[in-house]
Amino acid sequence: MSTARHSPARSIAAHAVLATYTIIALFPVFVIVINAFKSRKAIFRTPLELPNAETFSLVGFETVLKQGDFLLYFQNSFVVTVVSLFMVLLFGAMAAFALAEYRFKGNSLMGLYLALGIMIPIRLGTVAILQMMAASGLVNTLTSLILVYTAQGLPLAIFILSEFMRQVSDDLKNAGRIDGLSEYRIFFRLVLPLVRPAMATVAVFTMIPIWNDLWFPLILAPAEATKTITLGAQVFIGQFVTNWNAVLAALSLAILPVLILYLIFSRQLIRGITSGAVK
């Protein structure tokens, strides 16, 4: 009886905490978006009010599209993110399948070694990475960013996917082997479709840091032709004068791909998170 009495209160308290956290997390995004559609004066006078007939303005978006080659920055970010995400998912899934399926000497040690990549920030090796890219002639190229982001995302991808792949039935894989399927076909046809929720989870957790990163684009690819969207937004931030209309408009446009990705994979993402919690 006591559990039944307390469960509604606990549920209400949990929902209140989650609602509070959601409001706090979304508040900066809300402020950015509503002020992107305001005039400069309205941004400073009434930053928390919705745009109306007097304060509504698209000057920020017009500035972004006319100055700074924003479409090129967007294209660079899109290429880097998509290619890096593809490589992380492909190589991460293959490595996770090998760790989960095949038992060999040093299997556990290899898994621990890869897990260290989650604990140690890749930015600690920025100087060494820059020297390596300079020696390879990859500075101011999108390839340098793709390689760094792939290395950055692989440890987490392998860690998550290997746990899910251990749950795939051995009978299913052995049946495929009996039918004459190669290990590659077993991997692509039997295993990958069963771990799609985990793949979606990894995709979202990998894409957001890549898309929002400013550190490595600033160091490895600061040239005009290779600027990403986050680095391109710095064009409108000056030492003495900052075009806040353009900055907020650029940030609002930068939010769209992440929002679209979440809307597409939200169901798979929730399934992946809840499955991992249950396991």
N, C-alpha and C positions, 0 to 999 in steps of 0.2 A: 504493500500500500504506500509506503514512504517513497519508493521509487516512482510509482505512478503519480504521486503528488508533486514530486520535485521535477519530473521530466518536462512538464510544460514550462516551468520557470527556467530550467536550464536551456531549453530550446529558444525561449524568448531572449535570454541573455546572450546566447551564441549568435542569434540573428542580429541583435543590437550591436555586438562587437563587429561582426562582419559588415553590417551596414555603415558603421562609423569608419571602419578601415576603407571601405569603398569610396565613401565621400571624400576622405582625406586624400586618397590616391588619385581620384578623378578631378579634384578641385583645380590643380595647376593646368590640366588639359582644358578644363572648362574656361578658365581665365584666358588662356592663350587663344582659343578658338573665337570666343565672343569679341575679344579686342582686335582680332585680325580683321574684323568687319567694321571697325570704327575709324573715325578721323583721329588725327594725332592729339588734338585737344581733348577729345572724349576719353582717350585712353588714360590720361592723367587725371582728368576731373572725376570720371565715374567708371573706374576700372571693373567694378563688379556688376554693373547694370548691363542688361541686354541692349543691343543696338536698336535704335528706333529711327523714325524718319529723319530726325535732325542729325543724329550721330552716325548713321550708316554710311560707309565709304568702302570702295574697292581699290583705293589708291595703293594699298600695300601689295595686292595681287598684281596690279598693273606694273608696279615697280619691279617686282620679282620676275615677271615674264619679260620685261624689256631690258633689265640690267642683270649683269652677272651670269648670263647664259645658264639659267636655272634648269632648262630642259636637259642640257648636257650633264649637269650635276646629278639630276634625277636618273638619267640613263646610266651613268657610271655606278651609282649606288645600286641600281637594279641589277646590272650585270654582275657586280662583285657579290651581291647578296645571293642571287640565284645560283651562280656557279659554285660559290663556297658552300651553300646549303646542299646542293646536289652532291658534292664531293664528300661532305661530312656524313650525309645519310648513306651514301653508297659504301664508302670505305668503313664507316663506323659500323654499319650493319654486317658487313662481311667479316670484320674483325670480331665483332660480338658473336657471330655465328661460330667462328672458329674457336673462341674461348669457351663457349657454352657446349659445343658439340664434341670437340676432340679433346681427349685427355692426353697430355704430354708432360714431360718433366719441365717444371718451371711454369706450369699453367697458372697457379695461384700467384706466383711471384710476378708474372707478366700482368695479371689483372691489378695487382697492387701498384705496380709501376705506372700503369695507365691512370689509376685513380689519383696518383700524386699530381697529375696534370690538372686536376680539378682544384687541388689545394694550393698550388703554387701559381700566382698570377703571371701570365705570359709577359706582362709589361716589365717585369723585373729583368727580362732579357732584351730590352729594347735596343741597347747599344750594340750587343752582339748581333741582333737581327739586322740592324741598319748596316753594320759592317759586312754581313753576309750578302745582303741585297746589293750593296754598292760593289762588292767584288764580283757579283754575278751579273751586273749591269741591269738590274731590275728596279732601280730607284725611279720614281715617277712613272711607274707602269701599274696597271690594274692587277697584273699577275702577282706582284709582291703582296698586295692586300689579300688576294685570294689564297695564296699559300699560308699567310699568317693566320687568317681566319679559319682555314681548314684545320691547321694545327691546334688552334684555340678550341675549336668545337669538338674535335674527335674524342678527347677523354670522357666528357660528359655523355656523348652519344654512345660510346662503347659501354660505359658503366650502366646506363639505363637499358639499352637494348639487350645486353647479355642477360640481365635478370629476366626479361620477358621471354627471351628465346629458350631459356632453361625450362619454361613452362610448356613449351610446345611438345606434344606427344611424341615419344620415341617410336611408337607403333606406326604413326603416320609416316615418319621419315623412313623407317625400315621398309614399310610397304612400297614406298617410292623406289627404294633401292632394289627391291625384289622385281619391280616392274621394269627395271633397267634404266631408271633416271640417273643422270649424272649428279654430282654434288652441286653443281651450279644450278641445274634445273630444280633440284630439291629446295635450294635456297630461294630462288626467284619465284617458283610456282607454288610451293607449299608453305614455306616459313614466312616470307615477307607478307603475304596477305593476312596472316594471323597476328602479326604484330603492327598492323597499321595504326592503332591508337597510340602505341609507343612512338612510332615514327612521327606522328603528328605532334606529339608532345615535344620530342627532340627538335622538330622543325621550328616550332614557335620559340622555344627557349634558346635556339641557336640564332634565329633570324634577328630577334630584337637587339641583342648586343652588337651584331654586325651592322645593322642599319643605323643604329644610333651612335656608333663609335666615332670619336673625333681624334683620338690619340694617334692611331697608326696612319690614317690619311694625312694628318698634319706632318708626320715625320717621314713617311715612306713615299707619299704621292701628293705633294703640295702644289704641283704644277697646275696651270689653268685647265689643261686638257684632261687631267685625271682627278680633279676635285670631286669629292662626293657631296651629297646634299647637306650634310651637317657642316662640312668645311666650307661649302659655298655660302651658307647662311652667314658666315663670319664676314663676308664682303660688306654687309650692311651695318656691321658693328665697327665704329671708329673710336679713336682715342678721345675725341672731344665731342663728336656728334654721332648719334646712333639713330638710324632710321627704324624706329620701333614698328611702324606699320609693315615694312618689308620683312623684318625679322619674324614677327608674329605670323605673317602670311606664309613665309617659308616653312616655319615650324608646323603650321596647320596642314600644309600640303604634305609634309614629311610624315605626318601621323597616318595618312590615308592607307598606305600599303600595309602597315601593321594591323590596322583596323580591318581591312579586307581579309587579310590572312586569318585573323581570329574568327571572323564571321564564317569563313569557309571551313575551317578546321575545329571550330568550337566543340562540336559534338565528339569528334575523335579525341580532342585534347582532354575533355572532361572524362571520357572513358579511360584514357591512358592514365590520368592522375588517380582516379578512383580504383582502377585495377592494381596499380602499384601500391596504393594504400592498403588494399585488402591482402595482397600478397605479403 
